[in-house]
């Protein structure tokens, strides 16, 4: 049995690739940090002005949120729920998930990050509701 690639599944692919990209960037920054004499202890030292810390937090945040989106995709796929509203919510969710990461990495105003998070969770809640109705 073959399942067609739907918007939610493509969203999952994008989410995974984005997470891999952030992890790869974090590895590059960590290697660079060590190459210039930095300490491994710095990897998890909170410092909002450090790219190392920002990437660490973004990576952790992505890993925390990936199972939530995966669960929604599972529900949508198993229940066969699809349509324009689902596709639009997935696009908004993935777009704001990536924007959230960029805002965090760039150390921009945290209120922008919070707004992005509210939009993402609204999409997840709506997608979950549509999947179970």
N, CA and C atoms as a LAMMPS dump frame, in Angstrom:
ITEM: TIMESTEP
0
ITEM: NUMBER OF ATOMS
399
ITEM: BOX BOUNDS ff ff ff
-5.0000000000000000e+02 5.0000000000000000e+02
-5.0000000000000000e+02 5.0000000000000000e+02
-5.0000000000000000e+02 5.0000000000000000e+02
ITEM: ATOMS id mol type element x y z
1 1 1 N 0.84 -1.182 0
2 1 2 C 0 0 0
3 1 3 C 0.88 1.238 0
4 2 1 N 0.68 2.073 -0.957
5 2 2 C 1.463 3.293 -1.092
6 2 3 C 0.619 4.493 -0.665
7 3 1 N 1.215 5.336 0.173
8 3 2 C 0.513 6.549 0.612
9 3 3 C 1.076 7.73 -0.163
10 4 1 N 0.169 8.506 -0.73
11 4 2 C 0.539 9.686 -1.516
12 4 3 C 1.21 10.732 -0.624
13 5 1 N 2.164 11.461 -1.191
14 5 2 C 2.823 12.556 -0.467
15 5 3 C 1.862 13.737 -0.403
16 6 1 N 1.346 13.991 0.778
17 6 2 C 0.402 15.076 1.012
18 6 3 C 1.156 16.301 1.536
19 7 1 N 0.455 17.431 1.637
20 7 2 C 1.068 18.633 2.213
21 7 3 C 1.595 18.371 3.626
22 8 1 N 0.815 17.712 4.496
23 8 2 C 1.355 17.432 5.83
24 8 3 C 2.632 16.59 5.792
25 9 1 N 2.698 15.613 4.89
26 9 2 C 3.914 14.797 4.781
27 9 3 C 5.077 15.613 4.228
28 10 1 N 4.812 16.453 3.23
29 10 2 C 5.868 17.328 2.713
30 10 3 C 6.32 18.303 3.796
31 11 1 N 5.372 18.769 4.599
32 11 2 C 5.725 19.631 5.727
33 11 3 C 6.658 18.918 6.687
34 12 1 N 6.399 17.63 6.914
35 12 2 C 7.272 16.833 7.772
36 12 3 C 8.671 16.721 7.175
37 13 1 N 8.747 16.501 5.873
38 13 2 C 10.044 16.442 5.193
39 13 3 C 10.799 17.757 5.384
40 14 1 N 10.109 18.874 5.183
41 14 2 C 10.739 20.19 5.337
42 14 3 C 11.192 20.399 6.784
43 15 1 N 10.349 20.026 7.742
44 15 2 C 10.679 20.16 9.16
45 15 3 C 11.951 19.364 9.476
46 16 1 N 12.007 18.134 9.009
47 16 2 C 13.184 17.288 9.249
48 16 3 C 14.427 17.891 8.606
49 17 1 N 14.318 18.327 7.355
50 17 2 C 15.467 18.922 6.664
51 17 3 C 15.921 20.212 7.349
52 18 1 N 14.971 21.012 7.838
53 18 2 C 15.315 22.242 8.555
54 18 3 C 16.061 21.9 9.849
55 19 1 N 15.582 20.885 10.559
56 19 2 C 16.237 20.459 11.797
57 19 3 C 17.653 19.974 11.509
58 20 1 N 17.823 19.197 10.465
59 20 2 C 19.158 18.723 10.068
60 20 3 C 20.057 19.9 9.721
61 21 1 N 19.512 20.893 9.025
62 21 2 C 20.29 22.084 8.66
63 21 3 C 20.772 22.828 9.897
64 22 1 N 19.885 23.01 10.862
65 22 2 C 20.26 23.708 12.096
66 22 3 C 21.303 22.907 12.872
67 23 1 N 21.137 21.587 12.937
68 23 2 C 22.123 20.737 13.629
69 23 3 C 23.481 20.836 12.931
70 24 1 N 23.486 20.814 11.599
71 24 2 C 24.744 20.936 10.856
72 24 3 C 25.4 22.289 11.126
73 25 1 N 24.607 23.35 11.135
74 25 2 C 25.138 24.679 11.436
75 25 3 C 25.694 24.734 12.856
76 26 1 N 24.984 24.118 13.794
77 26 2 C 25.464 24.053 15.176
78 26 3 C 26.796 23.316 15.254
79 27 1 N 26.924 22.232 14.517
80 27 2 C 28.193 21.484 14.509
81 27 3 C 29.338 22.334 13.96
82 28 1 N 29.065 23.058 12.894
83 28 2 C 30.092 23.931 12.311
84 28 3 C 30.534 24.987 13.324
85 29 1 N 29.558 25.6 13.994
86 29 2 C 29.879 26.643 14.975
87 29 3 C 30.628 26.042 16.163
88 30 1 N 30.235 24.833 16.583
89 30 2 C 30.943 24.178 17.687
90 30 3 C 32.392 23.844 17.304
91 31 1 N 32.579 23.318 16.112
92 31 2 C 33.93 22.98 15.651
93 31 3 C 34.78 24.239 15.553
94 32 1 N 34.203 25.296 14.999
95 32 2 C 34.917 26.571 14.905
96 32 3 C 35.275 27.095 16.296
97 33 1 N 34.348 26.971 17.225
98 33 2 C 34.569 27.41 18.602
99 33 3 C 35.744 26.658 19.231
100 34 1 N 35.775 25.355 19.032
101 34 2 C 36.873 24.548 19.584
102 34 3 C 38.191 24.856 18.883
103 35 1 N 38.127 25.108 17.58
104 35 2 C 39.344 25.375 16.797
105 35 3 C 40.041 26.662 17.23
106 36 1 N 39.273 27.621 17.765
107 36 2 C 39.9 28.878 18.208
108 36 3 C 40.202 28.868 19.709
109 37 1 N 40.13 27.653 20.296
110 37 2 C 40.516 27.509 21.701
111 37 3 C 39.381 27.545 22.693
112 38 1 N 38.153 27.531 22.222
113 38 2 C 37.007 27.524 23.128
114 38 3 C 36.876 26.199 23.852
115 39 1 N 36.094 26.208 24.892
116 39 2 C 35.906 25.024 25.726
117 39 3 C 34.583 24.33 25.406
118 40 1 N 34.571 23.024 25.593
119 40 2 C 33.331 22.249 25.449
120 40 3 C 32.307 22.727 26.471
121 41 1 N 32.763 23.197 27.616
122 41 2 C 31.86 23.69 28.663
123 41 3 C 30.999 24.847 28.164
124 42 1 N 31.47 25.554 27.158
125 42 2 C 30.723 26.689 26.613
126 42 3 C 29.489 26.254 25.816
127 43 1 N 29.433 24.986 25.414
128 43 2 C 28.349 24.52 24.547
129 43 3 C 26.972 24.714 25.175
130 44 1 N 26.848 24.506 26.468
131 44 2 C 25.539 24.625 27.115
132 44 3 C 25.501 25.749 28.147
133 45 1 N 26.408 26.689 28.009
134 45 2 C 26.428 27.832 28.915
135 45 3 C 25.486 28.909 28.399
136 46 1 N 24.436 29.211 29.163
137 46 2 C 23.488 30.239 28.703
138 46 3 C 24.171 31.581 28.462
139 47 1 N 24.011 32.088 27.244
140 47 2 C 24.558 33.384 26.869
141 47 3 C 23.77 33.855 25.646
142 48 1 N 22.811 34.721 25.885
143 48 2 C 21.923 35.157 24.803
144 48 3 C 22.627 35.88 23.67
145 49 1 N 23.87 36.295 23.878
146 49 2 C 24.626 36.976 22.827
147 49 3 C 25.515 36.03 22.029
148 50 1 N 25.5 34.753 22.374
149 50 2 C 26.371 33.769 21.729
150 50 3 C 25.617 33.004 20.646
151 51 1 N 26.161 32.976 19.435
152 51 2 C 25.567 32.195 18.357
153 51 3 C 25.535 30.715 18.74
154 52 1 N 26.547 30.275 19.433
155 52 2 C 26.613 28.886 19.902
156 52 3 C 25.389 28.561 20.766
157 53 1 N 25.093 29.441 21.709
158 53 2 C 23.941 29.234 22.587
159 53 3 C 22.632 29.348 21.819
160 54 1 N 22.535 30.326 20.921
161 54 2 C 21.309 30.508 20.138
162 54 3 C 21.008 29.253 19.313
163 55 1 N 22.018 28.733 18.636
164 55 2 C 21.828 27.529 17.818
165 55 3 C 21.487 26.32 18.676
166 56 1 N 22.114 26.217 19.828
167 56 2 C 21.821 25.123 20.757
168 56 3 C 20.347 25.162 21.153
169 57 1 N 19.847 26.343 21.496
170 57 2 C 18.447 26.491 21.906
171 57 3 C 17.488 26.238 20.733
172 58 1 N 17.861 26.711 19.544
173 58 2 C 17.012 26.482 18.368
174 58 3 C 16.931 24.995 18.066
175 59 1 N 18.069 24.313 18.116
176 59 2 C 18.094 22.869 17.868
177 59 3 C 17.231 22.138 18.9
178 60 1 N 17.369 22.489 20.155
179 60 2 C 16.57 21.851 21.206
180 60 3 C 15.08 22.116 20.989
181 61 1 N 14.75 23.344 20.602
182 61 2 C 13.365 23.706 20.371
183 61 3 C 12.773 22.934 19.201
184 62 1 N 13.554 22.772 18.146
185 62 2 C 13.079 22 16.991
186 62 3 C 12.829 20.543 17.383
187 63 1 N 13.755 19.972 18.143
188 63 2 C 13.615 18.579 18.568
189 63 3 C 12.403 18.414 19.498
190 64 1 N 12.117 19.424 20.308
191 64 2 C 10.941 19.38 21.189
192 64 3 C 9.635 19.45 20.389
193 65 1 N 9.642 20.211 19.301
194 65 2 C 8.414 20.426 18.534
195 65 3 C 8.174 19.409 17.429
196 66 1 N 9.214 18.752 16.976
197 66 2 C 9.065 17.773 15.898
198 66 3 C 8.073 16.659 16.253
199 67 1 N 8.109 16.077 17.458
200 67 2 C 7.127 15.031 17.771
201 67 3 C 5.679 15.519 17.756
202 68 1 N 5.463 16.769 18.129
203 68 2 C 4.102 17.307 18.091
204 68 3 C 3.574 17.339 16.661
205 69 1 N 4.408 17.865 15.749
206 69 2 C 3.977 17.929 14.358
207 69 3 C 3.868 16.522 13.768
208 70 1 N 4.784 15.653 14.127
209 70 2 C 4.741 14.272 13.647
210 70 3 C 3.44 13.591 14.062
211 71 1 N 3.02 13.838 15.3
212 71 2 C 1.761 13.268 15.772
213 71 3 C 0.571 13.765 14.979
214 72 1 N 0.567 15.055 14.668
215 72 2 C -0.526 15.631 13.878
216 72 3 C -0.526 15.031 12.472
217 73 1 N 0.64 14.904 11.881
218 73 2 C 0.736 14.307 10.537
219 73 3 C 0.237 12.869 10.567
220 74 1 N 0.6 12.148 11.602
221 74 2 C 0.138 10.762 11.753
222 74 3 C -1.389 10.714 11.793
223 75 1 N -1.983 11.551 12.641
224 75 2 C -3.448 11.576 12.735
225 75 3 C -4.1 11.925 11.404
226 76 1 N -3.593 12.967 10.752
227 76 2 C -4.159 13.382 9.47
228 76 3 C -4.041 12.277 8.423
229 77 1 N -2.887 11.628 8.381
230 77 2 C -2.63 10.599 7.375
231 77 3 C -3.472 9.357 7.625
232 78 1 N -3.489 8.883 8.85
233 78 2 C -4.237 7.669 9.182
234 78 3 C -5.738 7.877 8.994
235 79 1 N -6.202 9.055 9.345
236 79 2 C -7.641 9.341 9.226
237 79 3 C -8.024 9.793 7.813
238 80 1 N -7.03 10.034 6.963
239 80 2 C -7.322 10.44 5.59
240 80 3 C -7.901 11.839 5.48
241 81 1 N -7.542 12.695 6.422
242 81 2 C -8.064 14.062 6.424
243 81 3 C -7.162 14.936 5.555
244 82 1 N -7.771 15.639 4.611
245 82 2 C -7.005 16.507 3.722
246 82 3 C -7.91 17.631 3.233
247 83 1 N -7.324 18.515 2.454
248 83 2 C -8.1 19.608 1.889
249 83 3 C -7.317 20.902 1.921
250 84 1 N -7.898 21.91 1.345
251 84 2 C -7.242 23.206 1.225
252 84 3 C -6.926 23.807 2.593
253 85 1 N -7.859 23.688 3.543
254 85 2 C -7.632 24.249 4.884
255 85 3 C -6.446 23.561 5.559
256 86 1 N -6.365 22.259 5.426
257 86 2 C -5.241 21.496 6.011
258 86 3 C -3.94 21.963 5.377
259 87 1 N -3.921 22.035 4.052
260 87 2 C -2.704 22.441 3.338
261 87 3 C -2.249 23.839 3.768
262 88 1 N -3.199 24.761 3.873
263 88 2 C -2.875 26.133 4.274
264 88 3 C -2.328 26.178 5.702
265 89 1 N -2.955 25.438 6.61
266 89 2 C -2.479 25.395 7.997
267 89 3 C -1.077 24.802 8.093
268 90 1 N -0.803 23.786 7.292
269 90 2 C 0.536 23.182 7.273
270 90 3 C 1.557 24.196 6.767
271 91 1 N 1.231 24.9 5.684
272 91 2 C 2.151 25.912 5.148
273 91 3 C 2.432 27.008 6.18
274 92 1 N 1.385 27.457 6.848
275 92 2 C 1.557 28.495 7.871
276 92 3 C 2.406 27.961 9.019
277 93 1 N 2.091 26.743 9.469
278 93 2 C 2.835 26.158 10.584
279 93 3 C 4.327 26.039 10.256
280 94 1 N 4.638 25.426 9.123
281 94 2 C 6.041 25.216 8.752
282 94 3 C 6.742 26.554 8.535
283 95 1 N 6.072 27.48 7.881
284 95 2 C 6.663 28.801 7.659
285 95 3 C 7.002 29.501 8.961
286 96 1 N 6.079 29.484 9.907
287 96 2 C 6.324 30.153 11.186
288 96 3 C 7.264 29.353 12.086
289 97 1 N 7.329 28.037 11.872
290 97 2 C 8.298 27.218 12.614
291 97 3 C 9.72 27.628 12.199
292 98 1 N 9.916 27.799 10.89
293 98 2 C 11.221 28.2 10.379
294 98 3 C 11.521 29.651 10.76
295 99 1 N 10.525 30.517 10.666
296 99 2 C 10.702 31.917 11.053
297 99 3 C 11.092 32.023 12.527
298 100 1 N 10.473 31.212 13.365
299 100 2 C 10.795 31.178 14.794
300 100 3 C 12.28 30.895 14.992
301 101 1 N 12.806 29.933 14.249
302 101 2 C 14.229 29.59 14.346
303 101 3 C 15.113 30.755 13.925
304 102 1 N 14.762 31.381 12.812
305 102 2 C 15.554 32.492 12.295
306 102 3 C 15.545 33.661 13.285
307 103 1 N 14.388 33.963 13.838
308 103 2 C 14.286 35.045 14.831
309 103 3 C 15.183 34.741 16.03
310 104 1 N 15.172 33.479 16.466
311 104 2 C 15.989 33.078 17.613
312 104 3 C 17.487 33.169 17.283
313 105 1 N 17.877 32.637 16.137
314 105 2 C 19.291 32.652 15.744
315 105 3 C 19.792 34.086 15.603
316 106 1 N 18.965 34.94 15.021
317 106 2 C 19.36 36.332 14.793
318 106 3 C 19.246 37.18 16.06
319 107 1 N 18.749 36.572 17.135
320 107 2 C 18.619 37.256 18.421
321 107 3 C 17.767 38.525 18.3
322 108 1 N 16.658 38.385 17.553
323 108 2 C 15.738 39.511 17.373
324 108 3 C 14.792 39.614 18.569
325 109 1 N 13.956 40.593 18.545
326 109 2 C 13.009 40.85 19.627
327 109 3 C 12.253 39.573 19.998
328 110 1 N 12.33 39.14 21.256
329 110 2 C 11.65 37.908 21.677
330 110 3 C 10.135 37.941 21.482
331 111 1 N 9.544 39.113 21.429
332 111 2 C 8.095 39.173 21.21
333 111 3 C 7.732 38.654 19.815
334 112 1 N 8.629 38.818 18.841
335 112 2 C 8.392 38.258 17.501
336 112 3 C 8.399 36.731 17.569
337 113 1 N 9.319 36.194 18.357
338 113 2 C 9.422 34.743 18.523
339 113 3 C 8.159 34.221 19.215
340 114 1 N 7.68 34.931 20.219
341 114 2 C 6.471 34.533 20.929
342 114 3 C 5.262 34.565 19.993
343 115 1 N 5.154 35.607 19.182
344 115 2 C 4.047 35.698 18.218
345 115 3 C 4.085 34.529 17.249
346 116 1 N 5.271 34.196 16.793
347 116 2 C 5.438 33.068 15.887
348 116 3 C 5.008 31.766 16.562
349 117 1 N 5.365 31.611 17.818
350 117 2 C 5.006 30.405 18.568
351 117 3 C 3.492 30.301 18.737
352 118 1 N 2.844 31.408 19.031
353 118 2 C 1.383 31.418 19.189
354 118 3 C 0.714 30.984 17.882
355 119 1 N 1.199 31.496 16.762
356 119 2 C 0.645 31.115 15.46
357 119 3 C 0.852 29.627 15.203
358 120 1 N 2.051 29.124 15.506
359 120 2 C 2.331 27.699 15.31
360 120 3 C 1.407 26.814 16.131
361 121 1 N 1.273 27.136 17.421
362 121 2 C 0.42 26.318 18.277
363 121 3 C -1.044 26.413 17.869
364 122 1 N -1.452 27.561 17.389
365 122 2 C -2.826 27.699 16.884
366 122 3 C -3.04 26.763 15.7
367 123 1 N -2.064 26.708 14.816
368 123 2 C -2.147 25.797 13.662
369 123 3 C -2.189 24.345 14.125
370 124 1 N -1.314 23.973 15.075
371 124 2 C -1.285 22.595 15.565
372 124 3 C -2.606 22.201 16.223
373 125 1 N -3.146 23.096 17.025
374 125 2 C -4.415 22.809 17.693
375 125 3 C -5.53 22.651 16.668
376 126 1 N -5.558 23.534 15.671
377 126 2 C -6.589 23.452 14.631
378 126 3 C -6.422 22.189 13.8
379 127 1 N -5.199 21.863 13.424
380 127 2 C -4.951 20.641 12.65
381 127 3 C -5.348 19.396 13.45
382 128 1 N -5.037 19.384 14.735
383 128 2 C -5.406 18.241 15.577
384 128 3 C -6.923 18.112 15.659
385 129 1 N -7.571 19.236 15.841
386 129 2 C -9.033 19.236 15.921
387 129 3 C -9.646 18.716 14.615
388 130 1 N -9.146 19.201 13.499
389 130 2 C -9.655 18.74 12.204
390 130 3 C -9.371 17.248 11.967
391 131 1 N -8.266 16.768 12.495
392 131 2 C -7.895 15.364 12.319
393 131 3 C -8.805 14.424 13.111
394 132 1 N -9.311 14.899 14.24
395 132 2 C -10.113 13.988 15.078
396 132 3 C -11.622 14.153 14.926
397 133 1 N -12.049 15.182 14.214
398 133 2 C -13.506 15.369 14.02
399 133 3 C -14.068 14.45 12.963
